[in-house]
Amino acid sequence: MRVISADQLPVNEDGSIFHLHLRPDQLADKVIMMGDPERTPLVAFHFDSVEFDRQSREFRVITGTYKGKRITVLSHGIGCDNIDIVMTELDALANIDLETRKVKDDFRRLTLVRIGTSGGLQPFCPIGSYVVSEISMGMDGLIFFYEGGESIANEELSRQFAEHTQWNGLLAKPYFVPSDRELVERIGYDMAKGITISASGFYGPQGRHVRLGLSCPNVNQQIESFDYKGLKITNYEMESAALAGLASLMGHRALTICVIIAGRYSGQMNTDYKGSFDDLIQKVLDRI
């Protein structure tokens, strides 16, 4: 059996994984994820008890119990590159013996639900609504760095999207991956659903024009009009595709749900979204 070397998977002297500073016994099977480390206490506030709380860089991890369920909440920072770090280290904590550096015989499957904020692209996703990423589109190429990436991507959907939007060939090929179907139905049964775009940036990649001009100035109009078997592209964020893609490749279950705080369709923005965000946290805690 292959031994994973230290340069491939760094482990700290205290036995914790390199970036998250988390040991295997400190990770629950149910994980709630969010970008901002200041949001993790909003989830932990509802816990009946807390057994672990640590922050390293942008990664804050709190593990506790909620109504008899052991849950870990962690912040992953912004962007697909951070998701690559977090997902790899969570999977290692679950399925690699960090002392022998060998893959464990018994697979441990994690349930991962990311709660985020997002910009809505459709009139049926107004500010304050909750949107489930039934399918996520990545424009970062991340899953293709891993063996099997092509097998989980919807090639038909990618081709239709590229044709409809006249996708710039200088950009990474868009890939589309589904969320875990059971999680979509159990947690997001009463929420709007659609295709989420995980942009590779906040400004230009999401069609925002500040000082620099855009290479594809009309891409948002093309995105808004795209339809795939009745599914519309509902919103922009920056992590759901990487999460869904890596979870699928690794054998875990993942789902992203976002509060819409920017109406790209209406041109409005709401920076005071704490009430809606906390309500979504409560729903996820009850349903996870």
C-alpha positions, 0 to 999 in steps of 0.5 A: 500500500502506498505511503503518502510522503510528507511533501505530498501531505504535510502534518504538523508536529501535534498530529494535526493537518497542515492548514486546518490544524485539525486532528481526525478526532476533532472532525464530525461527519456532518460539516457546515462550511462558509467563507468568512471565519467571523460567520462560524460563531453564528452557527456555533451559537446554536450548538448545545455544547462546543468541544473544539474551537481553533483558528489558523489563517482564514480557517476557523473550525468549531466542533460541537453538538446540536440536538444530538447531532455532532457537527463541525463548522469551518470557514474555508476562505474565498475561492476554489483554490481554498476549497482545494486545500480544505477538501483535500485536508478534510478527506485526509482527516477522514480517510488517511491514517496520519501516523502511518500515512496510508489510506484507511481500509474503511471509508468514512463519508462526510456530509458537507453543506456550504452556506454562502452569500451570492448574487442573483441572476433571475427575477425568481431569485430576489434579494433575501431568497435562498438558492440551492445549487442543484448544478454548479459551473466552474470556470477554474479548471480545478477538477481537471487537475485530478484523475476522473475529472472528465467523468463527473462533468456534464459534457453536453451541458458544457457544450451547450453553455459554451455555444450559447454564451460564445465562450471565450476560448482563452478562458478555462473550459466551463465544467458542470457538476451536480450536487448530492441529490438526496441533500438537495431534496432533504435540505433544499426542498422548499428553496429555489433551485438552479445552476450556480456559477462559481466565478474565478473572481469577484469583479471581472469574472462576474461581469463587474466593470470598475476601471478595467474593461471586460473582454466579454462585456455582454456575458451576463445577458447571455448567462441570464438567458441560458436554459438547460432542460428547464434549469436556469442559471440562478446565481454567482458565487465562488466555491460551489463547483469546486466543492461539488466536484471534489466531493464527487471525486472523493466519494463525499456528499456536498451541497451549497445553499446561498442567501441572495444579497445582490440582485444582478437582475435588479442592480441592487445590493443588500449588505445587511443580510444577517437576519436572512443568513441566520434563518438559513443557518437554522434551517440547515442545522435542523435538516443536515 
